[in-house]
Amino acid sequence: MKVNTNFTDFPIPLGAEWLETSTAIFEEIVNDSSTPVNIETDADAPDRKFVNSSWYGFFKKNIVPSIASKIKYNTILESINYSND
């Protein structure tokens, strides 16, 4: 990920940045072996910390594109059917 250093000379929080589990969770969440997951983290024992990203950035890049057409905004939810995949 390219970082724009011209915007400001101080860090801007990007949301939740801590990973409390193994990085293998990324592939499990994406659940699509044809989608490469390239998220950089640094060890900060016992956890890990996102580098130039966050959970928000991960979902925006890796999850939202595959489900965007199924998201309905300003819609009343009447029920959820969990019986199918």
C-alpha positions in Angstrom: 0.0 0.0 0.0 1.4 3.4 -1.0 1.3 5.9 1.8 0.7 9.6 0.9 3.1 11.6 3.1 2.1 14.9 1.5 -1.3 15.1 3.3 0.0 15.6 6.8 3.1 15.2 8.9 1.5 13.3 11.7 -0.2 9.9 11.8 -3.9 9.6 11.3 -5.7 6.7 13.0 -7.2 4.2 10.5 -9.5 2.4 12.9 -8.9 -0.9 14.7 -5.3 -1.8 14.1 -4.7 -4.8 16.4 -4.9 -8.5 15.4 -5.6 -10.7 18.4 -5.2 -14.0 16.4 -3.1 -15.6 13.7 -2.8 -13.9 10.3 -4.3 -17.1 8.9 -7.6 -15.6 9.8 -7.4 -13.3 6.7 -7.7 -16.3 4.3 -10.4 -17.8 6.4 -12.5 -14.6 6.3 -12.0 -14.1 2.6 -12.8 -17.8 2.0 -11.7 -17.5 -1.7 -8.3 -19.0 -2.7 -8.3 -17.1 -5.9 -8.2 -13.8 -4.0 -4.7 -13.0 -2.8 -4.6 -11.5 0.7 -1.6 -9.3 1.2 -1.8 -7.6 4.6 1.3 -6.5 6.4 1.5 -6.8 10.1 4.2 -6.3 12.8 4.6 -8.5 15.8 3.8 -6.8 19.1 3.7 -9.8 21.4 1.4 -11.4 22.1 -0.6 -9.6 19.4 0.1 -8.2 15.9 -0.5 -4.7 14.6 -1.7 -3.8 11.0 0.9 -1.7 9.1 -0.7 1.1 7.0 -4.1 -0.5 7.3 -6.8 -1.6 9.7 -9.7 -4.0 10.0 -11.7 -1.4 8.1 -9.2 -1.4 5.3 -9.0 -5.2 5.2 -12.8 -5.5 4.8 -13.0 -2.6 2.3 -10.4 -4.2 0.0 -11.1 -7.9 0.5 -14.7 -8.4 1.5 -16.9 -5.6 0.3 -16.2 -6.0 -3.5 -17.6 -9.6 -3.4 -20.8 -8.6 -1.4 -21.4 -5.0 -2.5 -24.2 -6.0 -4.9 -26.1 -7.8 -2.0 -26.0 -4.8 0.4 -29.3 -2.9 0.7 -29.2 0.5 2.2 -32.2 2.3 3.8 -34.1 -1.0 3.9 -36.1 -2.4 6.8 -34.9 -5.9 7.8 -37.9 -8.1 8.6 -36.1 -11.5 9.0 -32.8 -13.4 8.5 -32.9 -16.9 6.9 -29.9 -18.9 8.1 -30.9 -22.2 6.5 -28.9 -21.8 3.3 -25.2 -21.3 2.6 
